[in-house]
């Protein structure tokens, strides 16, 4: 198949890494993949477009001329602000099939242009439910993936004090407040390591709240290094659309405690692959962290089962064929 991947990403983050891995693996499977992206953007696109906004008529017209001139079987958009541009560009070009991936949990706004979309991919069943008002022609749940070759399974002995990690954007909805309060409840023998960046004012608020507690703000840290630094990964988000960091920790041999909202509730069977707790509940978070630090058989079982689940259901070589098969089903649908 000849496939055009489209993303107007401004920065290289998890979603953009996802697109690059998808393109690389589709090529390995014999497909021709072209990437359209923002001029001077992080994807180093084959086709550069300005992507001024979701109503960028120039980008839509430029893309439309390309779709008329070149033969693509699939055009796949990954960012919500690109949906209307891609759908408008492909309007009444019947040989091109349009696929959108939806990564967000909140309901999508209807748009008449979405009648042009041939297939929707949702990263979880909960995300799929939000698409029901659109009455998709075709849809499928295909999760994000983890490349196990990038994460050696290296369980390690507990640090002293036990190191709890929180990784990602520093923002209120990510639950850093709850993680800090959990460390307060845990008392001696535990340390919180926060990796990631966010708004300076909010970060300073968290630093003030954690004054006197064993809390480190590390900024950017590479994932393999961070996983060596911590004994438990905490994901205390109020809601998480997917939570690929869970898969990365499970792959690396770091047990996970996560809130049970959104993607984590579909990734983890609590007590087997990790532990799920209610959001905004520091006491439950603290209890779960303590259990993974003090119950060695539980810790070992969760580490081993977490890696097994990542291998069996989320490894990149297992998930990419599902995307490719969905493309083929869309192409062959009359």
C-alpha positions in Angstrom: 0.0 0.0 0.0 1.0 3.6 -0.5 0.2 5.5 2.7 0.4 9.2 3.6 0.8 9.9 7.3 -0.3 13.5 8.3 0.6 15.4 11.5 0.9 19.1 12.1 2.9 18.6 15.3 5.1 21.5 16.4 7.2 19.5 18.9 8.5 16.0 19.1 6.5 14.2 21.8 4.9 10.9 22.4 2.4 11.2 19.6 5.0 12.2 17.1 7.3 9.3 18.2 4.2 7.1 17.7 3.8 8.3 14.1 7.5 7.8 13.3 7.5 4.3 14.7 4.3 3.5 12.8 5.9 4.8 9.5 9.1 2.9 10.1 7.4 -0.4 10.9 4.9 -0.1 8.0 7.9 0.4 5.6 9.5 -2.7 7.1 6.4 -4.6 6.1 6.7 -3.5 2.5 4.5 -0.5 2.4 5.5 2.9 0.9 5.0 5.6 3.5 5.1 9.4 2.9 4.9 11.9 5.8 3.2 15.3 5.5 4.0 17.7 8.3 4.6 21.2 9.4 7.3 23.1 7.5 10.5 23.1 9.7 8.6 20.7 12.1 10.1 17.9 14.1 9.0 15.1 11.7 11.2 16.2 8.9 8.3 15.7 6.5 8.5 14.6 2.9 5.6 17.0 2.2 5.8 20.4 4.0 2.6 22.3 4.7 2.0 25.4 6.9 -0.9 24.0 9.0 -1.8 27.4 10.3 -4.9 26.1 12.1 -7.8 23.6 11.7 -9.4 25.9 9.0 -6.2 26.4 7.0 -7.7 26.6 3.4 -4.2 26.9 1.8 -3.0 23.6 3.4 -6.2 21.9 2.4 -5.9 23.0 -1.2 -2.2 22.2 -1.4 -2.9 18.7 0.0 -5.8 18.3 -2.3 -3.6 18.9 -5.4 -1.2 16.3 -4.1 -3.9 13.7 -3.6 -5.2 14.3 -7.1 -1.7 14.1 -8.6 -0.3 11.2 -6.6 -1.8 7.8 -5.9 -2.3 7.1 -2.2 -4.3 4.2 -0.9 -4.6 5.6 2.6 -4.3 9.1 4.2 -4.0 8.8 8.0 -4.3 11.8 10.2 -3.3 11.7 13.9 -4.0 15.2 15.3 -7.5 16.5 15.8 -6.7 19.9 14.3 -5.7 18.2 11.1 -9.0 16.3 10.7 -10.9 19.0 8.8 -8.0 19.9 6.6 -7.5 16.2 5.5 -11.2 15.6 5.0 -11.6 18.7 3.0 -8.6 17.9 0.9 -10.0 14.4 0.0 -13.5 15.5 -0.6 -14.8 13.8 -3.8 -11.5 12.1 -4.5 -12.9 8.6 -4.3 -9.8 6.5 -4.8 -8.3 7.9 -1.5 -9.4 6.3 1.7 -9.2 8.5 4.9 -8.4 7.1 8.3 -8.3 9.2 11.5 -6.9 8.1 14.9 -8.6 9.5 18.0 -6.3 9.8 21.0 -8.5 11.9 23.3 -11.2 10.9 25.8 -13.4 13.9 25.6 -16.3 13.9 23.0 -15.5 14.9 19.5 -17.5 17.7 17.9 -19.4 16.7 14.8 -18.4 18.2 11.5 -20.0 17.7 8.1 -16.6 17.0 6.7 -16.3 13.8 8.8 -18.7 12.2 6.4 -15.6 11.8 4.2 -13.8 9.7 6.7 -13.7 6.0 5.8 -12.4 4.6 9.1 -11.7 5.7 12.7 -9.1 4.1 15.0 -9.6 4.6 18.8 -6.8 3.8 21.2 -9.1 2.4 23.8 -12.7 1.2 24.0 -13.6 4.3 26.0 -12.3 6.5 23.3 -14.3 4.5 20.7 -17.5 5.2 22.7 -17.0 8.9 22.2 -17.1 8.4 18.4 -20.5 6.8 18.4 -22.3 10.2 17.6 -20.4 10.3 14.3 -21.7 6.9 13.2 -18.4 5.8 11.7 -18.4 3.8 8.5 -15.7 1.6 10.0 -14.0 1.7 13.4 -11.6 -0.3 15.5 -9.8 -0.2 18.9 -6.1 -0.4 18.3 -3.9 0.6 21.3 -0.7 2.4 21.3 2.3 0.2 21.5 5.8 -0.2 23.1 9.0 -1.1 21.3 10.4 -3.7 23.7 13.8 -3.4 22.0 14.2 0.0 23.5 13.4 -1.1 27.1 15.5 -3.9 28.5 13.8 -5.8 31.3 16.0 -4.9 34.3 14.2 -5.3 37.6 16.5 -4.1 40.4 16.7 -4.1 44.2 14.9 -1.4 46.1 16.6 1.8 46.7 17.0 3.2 50.2 14.9 5.2 50.6 12.3 3.6 48.2 12.1 5.8 45.1 8.7 6.6 43.7 8.7 8.2 40.2 6.2 10.5 38.4 7.0 11.2 34.8 5.4 13.5 32.3 4.0 17.0 31.9 3.8 18.9 35.2 0.1 20.0 35.2 -2.7 19.9 37.8 -4.6 17.1 36.1 -1.6 14.8 36.2 -2.0 14.5 40.0 1.4 15.7 41.2 -0.3 17.2 44.3 -1.6 13.7 45.2 1.8 12.1 44.8 3.3 14.7 47.1 0.6 14.1 49.7 1.2 10.3 49.3 4.9 10.8 50.2 3.8 12.8 53.2 1.6 9.9 54.3 4.3 7.3 53.7 6.7 9.0 56.0 10.3 7.9 56.4 11.8 5.5 53.9 10.3 6.9 50.8 11.4 9.6 48.2 9.5 11.1 45.3 11.3 11.8 42.0 9.4 14.0 39.6 10.6 14.1 36.0 9.2 16.4 33.3 8.4 20.0 32.8 5.4 22.3 33.0 4.3 25.8 33.7 6.9 27.5 35.9 4.2 29.0 38.2 2.6 25.6 38.9 5.9 23.9 39.3 6.9 26.5 41.9 3.6 25.9 43.7 4.4 22.2 43.9 7.9 22.9 45.2 6.5 25.1 47.9 4.0 22.4 48.8 6.7 19.8 49.1 9.1 21.9 51.1 10.6 19.7 53.8 9.7 16.5 52.1 12.0 14.2 50.2 10.9 15.3 46.8 13.2 15.9 43.8 12.3 17.9 40.7 14.6 16.4 38.0 13.4 18.1 34.8 14.1 16.1 31.7 15.5 12.6 32.3 15.8 9.9 29.6 13.4 7.0 30.2 16.0 4.2 30.7 17.9 6.4 33.2 14.7 7.3 35.0 13.5 3.7 35.3 16.9 2.8 36.9 16.3 5.6 39.4 12.9 4.5 40.7 11.3 1.5 42.3 7.7 2.3 41.6 6.1 4.4 38.8 3.1 6.4 40.0 0.6 7.6 37.5 -1.8 9.7 39.6 -3.6 11.5 36.8 -7.2 12.4 37.2 -7.8 10.8 33.8 -5.4 9.5 31.2 -6.5 8.8 27.6 -4.0 6.0 27.3 -0.8 6.1 29.4 2.0 4.8 27.2 4.4 5.4 30.1 2.7 2.5 31.9 3.7 0.1 29.0 7.3 1.5 29.0 7.6 0.9 32.8 6.1 -2.6 32.5 8.6 -3.4 29.8 11.5 -2.1 31.8 10.6 -4.1 35.0 9.3 -1.2 37.1 5.9 -1.9 38.8 3.1 0.6 38.3 0.5 2.2 40.5 -2.0 4.2 38.5 -5.4 5.8 38.8 -8.2 3.7 37.3 -9.6 6.3 34.9 -9.2 6.1 31.1 -6.5 4.0 29.4 -4.8 2.6 32.5 -8.0 0.7 33.4 -7.8 -1.1 30.1 -4.0 -1.7 30.2 -3.7 -3.0 33.8 -5.6 -5.8 35.6 -5.2 -4.6 39.2 -3.1 -6.9 41.4 -1.7 -8.7 38.3 0.0 -6.3 36.0 0.0 -3.3 38.4 -2.2 -1.7 41.0 -5.1 0.6 40.2 -6.4 3.2 42.7 -9.1 5.9 42.6 -8.0 9.3 41.4 -7.5 12.2 43.9 -7.0 9.7 46.7 -3.5 10.1 48.2 -4.2 7.6 50.9 -5.0 4.8 48.4 -2.0 5.8 46.4 0.3 5.6 49.4 -1.2 2.2 50.4 -0.5 0.8 47.0 3.0 2.1 46.9 3.8 0.7 50.3 2.5 -2.7 49.2 4.9 -2.8 46.3 7.7 -1.8 48.5 7.1 -4.2 51.4 5.5 -7.3 49.7 8.3 -8.8 47.7 6.3 -11.7 46.2 3.6 -9.2 45.1 6.3 -7.0 43.6 8.0 -9.8 41.7 4.7 -11.2 40.4 3.6 -7.8 39.1 7.0 -7.1 37.5 6.9 -10.4 35.7 3.3 -10.3 34.7 3.6 -6.6 33.6 6.4 -7.5 31.2 4.5 -10.5 29.9 1.4 -8.4 29.2 3.5 -5.8 27.3 5.0 -8.6 25.2 1.8 -10.4 24.4 -0.6 -7.4 23.7 1.3 -4.2 23.2 4.7 -5.0 21.6 5.1 -2.9 18.4 5.4 -6.0 16.1 2.0 -7.2 17.3 0.1 -3.9 17.1 1.4 -2.5 13.7 -0.1 -5.5 11.8 -3.5 -4.6 13.3 -3.2 -1.1 11.9 -2.1 -2.5 8.5 -5.1 -4.9 8.5 -7.4 -2.0 9.3 -6.1 -0.1 6.3 -6.7 -3.1 4.1 -10.2 -3.5 5.3 -10.9 0.2 4.7 -9.4 0.0 1.2 -11.4 -3.1 0.2 -14.7 -1.8 1.6 -17.0 -0.8 -1.2 
